[in-house]
């Protein structure tokens, strides 16, 4: 039961990371020593599993998907997401500058952590890193944040965003930010909007099960290029989480509430002059540093943890995780 509770709290940490648009649940899984086990469990949802289910081999099916592992991990993730959705809505509404500053520190430290074990002298690293940075920056600048609230788009949003959950270094909640659905999904969780939640979960399930196979193949065959591209994407996306912004235009959602549509980044001094609000630059810098220290500390803790054997991991996990 002790190892199950530890796994549950690792899921809580992953869920908290997925709510925050700065660090991914995949990063938490990686640094806590369960990354390879999670990928293997997700990859086990295949045709052979369906055959076992149709034959009524429930015990064999449960063992194949590492059911106990997934049960406790997903329970922790779900608990954390539901518990933190209301808090995140409050912080983004009433304390935007400190909140985004903390996110910025998380992302910067995550980039350092992802790149630390890569071969920085390899030209492929810099090529992929630059391509990812330019592509992400172009997306944050060019794409509008107003997107449909139809159920089909909620399904697509879930399928795309959940893929980031198993990527070390890229945040699923940040993908929702880019797609203009971060606040919308948080509000649905807070209000227990069952149709929205169910459709989003369905999209997430399809995306997660399919992308786990793609990611596993990419990391095996093109590890350096894949991780470098993701790190560059994180760097280019920092434009989206800059704390000091001026809202240029708004959009109205289906409930008649106004939300920012297009925004312009400002320096702290210009932010005070234009908006009339305090820049809180001292608190912002402190929270950036705290976010960075938090991630670097988690990474150091994860490295120590990975020196041993995770209680619910297979025997090949440690070596595989170091390659991933």
Legacy VTK file of the C-alpha trace (Angstrom):
# vtk DataFile Version 3.0
C-alpha trace
ASCII
DATASET POLYDATA
POINTS 324 float
0.000 0.000 0.000
2.915 2.345 0.694
4.233 2.064 -2.859
0.698 2.569 -4.185
0.296 5.750 -2.135
3.651 7.018 -3.409
2.473 6.354 -6.956
-0.809 8.146 -6.220
1.049 11.264 -5.066
3.233 11.118 -8.159
-0.041 11.258 -10.095
-1.117 14.243 -7.998
2.118 15.991 -8.981
1.544 15.143 -12.653
-2.009 16.498 -12.497
-0.819 19.713 -10.862
1.748 20.128 -13.622
-0.889 19.611 -16.320
-3.103 22.326 -14.816
-0.206 24.809 -14.826
0.730 26.010 -18.347
4.448 25.789 -17.705
5.618 22.261 -16.967
4.244 19.003 -18.300
3.034 15.929 -16.510
5.508 14.045 -18.691
8.331 15.987 -17.071
7.113 14.968 -13.603
6.812 11.342 -14.736
10.357 11.474 -16.097
12.013 12.994 -13.047
10.071 10.772 -10.620
11.202 7.579 -12.333
7.956 6.264 -13.859
8.231 7.603 -17.424
9.120 4.367 -19.214
6.590 2.389 -17.179
3.871 4.870 -18.172
4.764 4.655 -21.874
4.768 0.849 -21.765
1.381 0.790 -20.028
-0.152 3.111 -22.628
1.338 1.148 -25.522
-0.287 -2.024 -24.183
-3.729 -0.832 -25.365
-3.632 -2.702 -28.674
-5.320 -5.446 -30.660
-3.981 -8.162 -28.383
-5.657 -6.473 -25.421
-8.994 -6.377 -27.249
-8.639 -10.087 -27.968
-8.045 -10.830 -24.279
-11.061 -8.712 -23.295
-13.375 -10.432 -25.804
-12.200 -13.816 -24.501
-13.030 -12.769 -20.947
-9.416 -12.951 -19.789
-9.823 -10.144 -17.285
-6.852 -11.017 -15.101
-4.505 -11.260 -18.084
-5.884 -7.993 -19.481
-5.277 -6.223 -16.170
-1.688 -7.481 -16.020
-1.026 -6.539 -19.647
-1.958 -2.878 -19.139
-0.265 -2.762 -15.696
-3.702 -1.933 -14.335
-2.744 -1.293 -10.716
-0.077 1.174 -11.835
-2.515 3.054 -14.082
-5.313 2.983 -11.487
-3.342 4.747 -8.769
-1.520 7.087 -11.138
-4.656 8.225 -12.981
-6.545 8.593 -9.696
-3.889 11.004 -8.489
-3.925 12.937 -11.763
-7.720 13.274 -11.736
-7.843 14.347 -8.099
-5.256 17.053 -8.661
-6.848 18.458 -11.818
-10.293 18.747 -10.220
-8.922 20.279 -7.020
-6.705 22.898 -8.683
-8.969 24.119 -11.503
-10.794 26.644 -9.280
-7.536 27.937 -7.789
-6.001 28.522 -11.225
-9.053 30.455 -12.424
-8.820 32.696 -9.360
-5.074 33.339 -9.730
-5.268 34.139 -13.444
-8.188 36.495 -12.868
-6.963 38.439 -9.834
-3.166 37.929 -9.753
-2.107 37.582 -13.405
1.399 39.099 -13.229
2.709 36.979 -10.298
1.021 33.862 -11.705
2.453 34.205 -15.214
5.867 35.077 -13.727
5.869 31.799 -11.821
4.931 29.940 -15.023
7.744 31.680 -16.893
10.278 30.471 -14.342
8.925 26.933 -14.612
9.318 26.896 -18.385
12.836 28.366 -18.403
14.059 25.775 -15.912
12.282 22.991 -17.807
14.176 23.956 -20.982
17.457 23.713 -19.092
16.479 20.336 -17.676
15.432 18.905 -21.042
18.609 20.086 -22.814
21.025 19.127 -20.042
21.595 15.543 -21.183
21.557 16.258 -24.925
24.618 16.492 -27.154
24.768 20.263 -27.613
27.698 19.947 -30.014
25.660 17.990 -32.530
24.422 20.214 -35.401
21.120 18.313 -35.373
20.402 19.667 -31.909
20.739 23.292 -32.956
18.864 22.783 -36.224
15.892 21.179 -34.494
16.064 23.631 -31.572
15.965 26.681 -33.861
13.186 25.211 -36.028
11.087 24.479 -32.932
11.687 27.960 -31.511
10.740 29.757 -34.732
7.692 27.573 -35.300
6.366 28.073 -31.760
6.928 31.815 -31.824
5.105 32.076 -35.144
2.158 30.167 -33.692
1.918 32.419 -30.625
2.061 35.562 -32.769
-0.066 34.581 -35.748
-2.800 32.318 -34.428
-5.828 33.953 -32.773
-6.866 32.732 -29.344
-10.580 32.682 -30.189
-11.598 29.195 -31.283
-14.936 27.349 -31.566
-16.712 26.089 -28.465
-18.397 23.290 -30.414
-18.069 19.766 -29.056
-16.019 18.591 -32.052
-13.348 21.192 -31.300
-13.369 20.269 -27.600
-12.682 16.667 -28.698
-9.796 17.808 -30.929
-8.423 20.027 -28.153
-8.378 17.099 -25.747
-6.694 14.811 -28.276
-3.921 17.313 -29.018
-3.362 18.669 -25.515
-3.183 15.285 -23.801
-0.317 14.239 -26.067
1.818 16.815 -24.276
1.153 15.081 -20.960
3.566 12.299 -21.879
6.158 14.592 -23.468
8.991 15.561 -21.112
9.134 19.320 -21.366
5.982 20.462 -23.148
2.820 21.361 -21.260
-0.637 20.154 -22.244
-2.233 23.145 -20.549
0.023 25.405 -22.596
-1.254 23.730 -25.781
-4.748 24.555 -24.559
-3.608 28.157 -24.122
-2.474 28.270 -27.739
-5.789 26.762 -28.849
-7.763 29.266 -26.770
-9.357 26.630 -24.558
-7.405 26.822 -21.288
-9.880 28.997 -19.355
-12.822 27.271 -21.038
-11.785 23.796 -19.864
-10.913 25.024 -16.362
-14.341 26.639 -16.123
-16.005 23.417 -17.279
-14.141 21.473 -14.574
-15.062 24.039 -11.942
-18.759 23.989 -12.934
-18.804 20.206 -13.533
-20.085 20.735 -17.074
-20.510 17.021 -17.779
-20.945 17.133 -21.614
-17.799 19.250 -22.068
-15.791 17.146 -19.609
-16.869 13.825 -21.168
-16.091 14.932 -24.746
-12.725 16.353 -23.672
-11.846 13.099 -21.867
-12.861 11.051 -24.927
-10.586 13.131 -27.130
-7.812 12.866 -24.560
-8.119 9.080 -24.399
-7.928 8.670 -28.182
-5.009 11.078 -28.464
-3.089 9.554 -25.585
-3.383 5.937 -26.705
-2.439 6.693 -30.298
0.351 9.178 -29.595
2.112 6.932 -27.085
3.057 4.605 -29.961
4.243 7.522 -32.125
6.284 9.038 -29.316
7.895 5.745 -28.415
8.964 5.243 -32.043
10.304 8.804 -32.382
12.304 8.593 -29.165
13.801 5.266 -30.222
14.680 6.273 -33.776
15.153 10.070 -33.619
15.713 10.876 -29.952
18.002 13.893 -30.302
15.952 15.532 -33.048
12.634 14.957 -31.248
13.689 16.261 -27.829
15.582 19.212 -29.357
12.494 20.208 -31.333
10.390 20.091 -28.163
12.906 22.194 -26.251
12.888 24.780 -29.036
9.117 24.802 -29.007
9.162 25.634 -25.311
11.592 28.519 -25.860
9.603 30.027 -28.728
6.391 29.735 -26.729
7.638 31.962 -23.895
6.067 34.867 -25.753
2.696 33.509 -24.705
3.366 33.547 -20.946
5.103 36.930 -20.648
3.616 38.477 -17.472
3.182 42.107 -18.599
0.617 42.418 -21.382
-1.749 44.989 -22.810
-5.023 43.607 -24.115
-5.789 45.029 -27.558
-9.044 43.267 -28.401
-11.564 41.074 -26.603
-13.982 38.333 -27.554
-17.280 37.317 -25.934
-17.926 33.673 -25.131
-21.258 31.826 -25.220
-22.084 33.106 -21.703
-21.599 36.742 -22.659
-18.338 37.095 -20.730
-15.393 39.005 -22.261
-11.898 37.524 -22.530
-8.635 38.796 -24.103
-8.298 37.976 -27.797
-5.105 39.758 -28.895
-2.441 41.024 -26.511
0.812 42.958 -26.733
3.836 42.265 -24.533
5.166 45.237 -22.570
8.153 46.073 -20.395
7.267 46.463 -16.686
7.619 50.255 -16.807
5.478 50.565 -19.930
2.919 48.241 -18.340
2.457 50.636 -15.432
2.206 53.674 -17.728
-0.244 52.186 -20.213
-2.491 50.085 -17.965
-2.224 52.069 -14.734
-1.631 48.858 -12.811
1.491 48.150 -10.697
4.078 46.032 -12.475
4.948 44.092 -9.285
8.333 43.462 -10.851
10.021 42.572 -7.555
7.441 39.910 -6.728
7.496 38.760 -10.362
11.263 38.185 -10.352
11.050 36.386 -7.016
8.363 34.042 -8.327
10.296 33.418 -11.551
13.281 32.387 -9.451
11.099 30.247 -7.190
9.566 28.455 -10.189
12.997 27.792 -11.676
14.422 26.553 -8.365
11.384 24.316 -7.870
11.852 22.577 -11.228
15.626 22.246 -10.861
15.118 20.852 -7.368
12.572 18.320 -8.627
14.984 17.300 -11.359
17.805 16.796 -8.862
15.470 14.760 -6.665
14.419 12.712 -9.687
18.017 11.955 -10.597
18.645 10.632 -7.106
15.447 8.602 -7.233
16.358 7.086 -10.604
19.605 5.741 -9.161
17.460 3.131 -7.459
14.634 1.039 -8.834
11.081 2.345 -8.906
8.821 -0.037 -6.951
6.326 -0.454 -9.774
8.655 -0.176 -12.763
9.931 -2.952 -14.939
13.582 -3.913 -14.896
14.429 -1.957 -18.028
12.946 1.334 -16.882
16.033 3.088 -15.558
18.086 2.632 -18.697
15.159 3.455 -20.955
14.284 6.569 -19.006
17.826 7.849 -19.279
17.649 7.444 -23.048
14.254 9.189 -23.180
LINES 1 325
324 0 1 2 3 4 5 6 7 8 9 10 11 12 13 14 15 16 17 18 19 20 21 22 23 24 25 26 27 28 29 30 31 32 33 34 35 36 37 38 39 40 41 42 43 44 45 46 47 48 49 50 51 52 53 54 55 56 57 58 59 60 61 62 63 64 65 66 67 68 69 70 71 72 73 74 75 76 77 78 79 80 81 82 83 84 85 86 87 88 89 90 91 92 93 94 95 96 97 98 99 100 101 102 103 104 105 106 107 108 109 110 111 112 113 114 115 116 117 118 119 120 121 122 123 124 125 126 127 128 129 130 131 132 133 134 135 136 137 138 139 140 141 142 143 144 145 146 147 148 149 150 151 152 153 154 155 156 157 158 159 160 161 162 163 164 165 166 167 168 169 170 171 172 173 174 175 176 177 178 179 180 181 182 183 184 185 186 187 188 189 190 191 192 193 194 195 196 197 198 199 200 201 202 203 204 205 206 207 208 209 210 211 212 213 214 215 216 217 218 219 220 221 222 223 224 225 226 227 228 229 230 231 232 233 234 235 236 237 238 239 240 241 242 243 244 245 246 247 248 249 250 251 252 253 254 255 256 257 258 259 260 261 262 263 264 265 266 267 268 269 270 271 272 273 274 275 276 277 278 279 280 281 282 283 284 285 286 287 288 289 290 291 292 293 294 295 296 297 298 299 300 301 302 303 304 305 306 307 308 309 310 311 312 313 314 315 316 317 318 319 320 321 322 323
